Amino acid sequence: MPRDKKSPLIQKIAKQAYVTFKGLHNSASGDSKLVSDKQNELISLVTAVRAADLKIAPPKSNAMSRAAGLQSPPVTYMHICETEVFSMGVFLLRTGGSIPLHDHPGMNGMLKVLYGKVSIRCFDKVEDNVTVNTVLPHFHPPLTHLQTASVWRSLLHSVGVHTENSGPCLLTPVRDNLHQIDAVDGPAAFLDILAPPYNPDDGRDCHYYKVLQTVTGEETSEKKEQQGDEKEKQEETWLLEIPQPEDFWCGGEPYPGPVVSL
């Protein structure tokens, strides 16, 4: 329909996200090729989106951001829409801002940089929490007995820097599900789609982690330099589940772009 061609890009993305992730949820009894086609269409639409499509732009003055200091949150969020199938919004990172390493339990997602530059480190959990029979390496500093119950073995799957010209980053319940996002060389913003949305009542709460240093960490660093970045991506990593870091909090601000209706 001609009217659909005139729809804002973000409206098209929202509609496609709904049918894509609703189909993904039902794919066990559906046509996997159809689901794949829908996902490819969503990726194509998200790849095309730019900050101007959402009527947002980088802050004009970094000095104002620095002057705000600790009174201003390092990260803010613009809510666009949410259904039972997915949520969508924009995260804005101040200069030097970071979203700590966190997970998305049982969720799929897409992240598309709108302006600036972000560094993203993605991890995959490779097993459940350690048990009494798990042989742990020696950590530095050493963990307490209670902390060992919150240790996870994982793989550092990917490390990359992304800009508005990069395609979307994808996550699934088992691939790239844990990630840390850091603004590089200035402020940054990205479109964020999660399916289904976070919901603690359904077991989808956000957990935070820190990377543990082993006693043999210096030896591992030497191997990284010798073997290159590709080897580093599959490095075994131990993570400790932690409370939300005290220096991280997320504020909110109005979304100025086209209204999305579903």
N, C-alpha and C positions, 0 to 999 in steps of 0.2 A: 504494500500500500504506500502511496506517496507520503502519507502522514508519517509512517514509520521512518522513511528516509530522512525526515526533518527532525526526528527525535534527537535530543542531545545524546552524545556518545555515552555519557555516564548512565543514562536511562537504558540504552541498549545493553550496556555491560550488566546492569542489574537484572534485566530480564533474562539474559543469557546465563548469568550465574545461577538464577533460580532453576531454570530447566536443566542446566548441566549438573548441578549438585543434587537436585532432586532425582535425576536419572542415575547418578552415581550411587546414591543410597539404595536405589531399587535394582541395581545392575545385576545382582545375583540371579534374578529371574528374568532379566531383560536382554537386549541386544547389545553386546559389548562394543561392537563397531559403531553403533549409533551413539553410545555414550562417548566414545573416543572422538567422534566427529563433533559432538557438542562441545567437548572440552577444547578441541582445536579451535573452534569458532570463538570460544571465550578467550583463549590465549591471544588470538588475532586481534580482538577488540581491545583487550587490556594493553597489548603491545603498542597500540596506536594512541592511547590516552596521554595527554600532556597537561601540565599545570593550568594552562589557559582554559582548557575544557572545563575545569572546576572553579575557574575564576580565583585562583590563588597564585601567589607569587612569592619569591624569596623576600625576607625582610630587607628594607632599604638600608638599615644601619646596623652593623654589628656592634657599634659602640653602645647603642641603646640596649641591646641584648646583654652586653657585659655589665652595664650599669645596674640592670635588674638584679644581678647576682643571685644569691640563694633565695630571694623572694619569688623568683620566677621558676616554674617547673622546667626541668631539662627537656621534657617531652610533653607535647599537648596532642589532643585527639579531636578531630572533627567527625562527628557521627553523621553518616549519610542515610543509611537505612538498615533495618534488621527484620528478618522473618524467621520462622522456625527452621528454614533451610540454610540460610547464610546471613552473615553480617558484613557490612562494608563501611569503611571510613578512611580517613587520612590521618597519618601520624606525622607530626612536625617536630624535628629535632633541632634544638639550638646548636650553635657552634660548640663543638666538643660534647654534644649530647650523645647519650647511649641508652639503648634498651638492653638490659642485662640478659644473659643467657637464660632462656625460658622455654617451656614446652607448650604443645597444643594437643592435649590428650584426645585421641580418636578423631582428629580433625584434618581436613584438607585445607589448603590455602594458596593464595597468590599474593605476591608483593611486587609492586611496580613503582620504581622511583619516578617522582614527578619533577623535582629539581634538586640540585646539589649532587653530592656523591656520598655513598654509604659503603662501608665495609661490612660484609656478612660472613659469619662463621657458622657452618651448619654441622650438627652432630646427629648420629643415629644411635639409639640405644640398641644393644645387642643381646641383652638378657634382662630378667627382672632383678629386683634388688638382690644384693649379695646375701648369702645364707651363712650359717655357722660353718658350713663345709667349704666355703669359698676361701681360697688362698689369696690374700691381698698383698700387693707390693708394699714396700715401706714408703710412707709418705713424709714429705717435709713441708710444714711441721707435722709431727705425728697427730693422728686423730684420737679422740677420746673413744671409749668403748661405745657410748651412745651414738656417736657420729657414724660409726661403721655400719649401722643399720640404714643409713641414708646415702650409701655409696652406690653408684651405678657404673657399670662398664659400658663404654660407648666407643664409637669410631668418629674421628674428625673426618667428615665426608667431603666438605668443600670449604674453600676460603676464596672470596672474590670481592672486587670493588665494582659497584654498579652505579650507573648514571641514568638520566632520562632516556638515553639512546639504547640502553640495555633492554633485553626482553624481560618478562616477568620471572621472578623466582618462584618455584613451586615447592609445596610441601605436602606430604601425605601422612597418614597415621604412623608409618614406619620409615619414611625417607625424609631426611632434612627436617624432622619434626622439632628439633631443638635448635634454636639459633640465637645469636647475639648480633645486634645491629648498631653500628657506630657511625656517626656523622664524620666525614673526612673533609678537612680544609674549608669549613664553613657550615652554615645551616643546610638542612636537607628535609625533604618530605617524600612520603610514599603512600600510594593507595594500597589498602590492606583488605583482602577478602578472606573470610574464614567460614568454613562449612563443616559441620553446623557451628553456630556461635558458641562461645564459652557459656557454660551453664553448670555451676557447682552441683546443683541438685541432680544433674544427669551424669556426674562424674567428670565433667569437663572444666576443671579449675586450673588456673595457671600456677605452675611451680617454677621456682628459680633455682639455678645451679651455679657452682663455680668449678673451674677446672683445677684438679688437684695436681700438685707437683710431686713426682716420685723422687726417691733418693738418686736414681739413675737418670734424672732429667737432663743433666749436663751432657751425658753420653748420647741421649736421644737427640739433643740439639745439634751435636756434631754430625750425627747421621742424617738429619734433615738437610744440612747444608751440602752434604756429599750426594744425597740421592735426589734432591730437587723437590719442587713443590708438589709434583704428582704423587710422590711417595708419601709426602706429609699428609695428603688428603685422607689416606686410609690408616692413619696412625691410631693405635689403641689409646684411649683416653679414659681416665677415671674422673667421674663427676660426683660432687657432693651436693645433695639437695639442701638448700638454705632458705631462710625467710627472705621476704622481699628486701633487697638492699636499702639501707637507710638513706642513701644519697640518690635514690631513684623514686620519683613519683610522677604521675601523669595528670596534667591538668586538662581542661576542656575549653574549646572555643567554637564559635558558630561556624557552620559550613556555609560559605557564600555562593556555592555553585547552583546549577539547575536542580530543581526539586525532582526527586525520584519517587515514583508511585508504582506499587505492585498489587 
